[in-house]
Amino acid sequence: MVGLTLAYVTFLARDVATLAQFYVDALGLEEVPESRDHRYREVRGGGCMIGFATETVRAFVNLPEIEAVGTRSILTFEVGSVAQVAVMAERTVSHGATLVREGQDTFFGQHQAVLSDPEGNVFRLSAAVGS
């Protein structure tokens, strides 16, 4: 099997600059200035780049309009400890996130809080139970 590495995740956004800045301010991710454009922003999220593109990207990648049907994806950020889940949840809310579910233990051994960013994209803050 070919070794794969997830390199990029891209979200369509109404306001790419504001949404990218949310992830920089709320989670401490780093913007990649060399990819900055009025249609696109990008941040480093650990080993994966997270991009925010305007709807104009649809024509560029030959992507038809798709009817919105609710949450279609969830980003998960590892924060290092159970205590940090609450700290980071509070921080992201102070920068404009909405708390969907407070941190709680999951059936798969993680303690996670669920939030949504200012454009409604869902993300989780996660740490191993007991960490």
Secondary structure in CASP SS format (residue, H / E / C, confidence):
PFRMAT SS
TARGET T0000
AUTHOR 0000-0000-0000
METHOD secondary structure of the structure
MODEL  1
M C 1.00
V C 1.00
G C 1.00
L C 1.00
T C 1.00
L C 1.00
A C 1.00
Y E 1.00
V E 1.00
T E 1.00
F E 1.00
L E 1.00
A C 1.00
R C 1.00
D C 1.00
V H 1.00
A H 1.00
T H 1.00
L H 1.00
A H 1.00
Q H 1.00
F H 1.00
Y H 1.00
V H 1.00
D H 1.00
A H 1.00
L H 1.00
G C 1.00
L C 1.00
E E 1.00
E E 1.00
V C 1.00
P H 1.00
E H 1.00
S H 1.00
R C 1.00
D E 1.00
H C 1.00
R C 1.00
Y E 1.00
R E 1.00
E E 1.00
V E 1.00
R E 1.00
G E 1.00
G C 1.00
G C 1.00
C E 1.00
M E 1.00
I E 1.00
G E 1.00
F E 1.00
A E 1.00
T C 1.00
E C 1.00
T C 1.00
V H 1.00
R H 1.00
A H 1.00
F H 1.00
V C 1.00
N C 1.00
L C 1.00
P C 1.00
E C 1.00
I C 1.00
E C 1.00
A C 1.00
V C 1.00
G C 1.00
T C 1.00
R C 1.00
S C 1.00
I E 1.00
L E 1.00
T E 1.00
F E 1.00
E E 1.00
V C 1.00
G C 1.00
S C 1.00
V H 1.00
A H 1.00
Q H 1.00
V H 1.00
A H 1.00
V H 1.00
M H 1.00
A H 1.00
E H 1.00
R H 1.00
T H 1.00
V H 1.00
S H 1.00
H C 1.00
G C 1.00
A C 1.00
T E 1.00
L E 1.00
V E 1.00
R E 1.00
E E 1.00
G E 1.00
Q E 1.00
D E 1.00
T C 1.00
F C 1.00
F C 1.00
G C 1.00
Q E 1.00
H E 1.00
Q E 1.00
A E 1.00
V E 1.00
L E 1.00
S E 1.00
D C 1.00
P C 1.00
E C 1.00
G C 1.00
N C 1.00
V E 1.00
F E 1.00
R E 1.00
L E 1.00
S E 1.00
A E 1.00
A E 1.00
V C 1.00
G C 1.00
S C 1.00
END
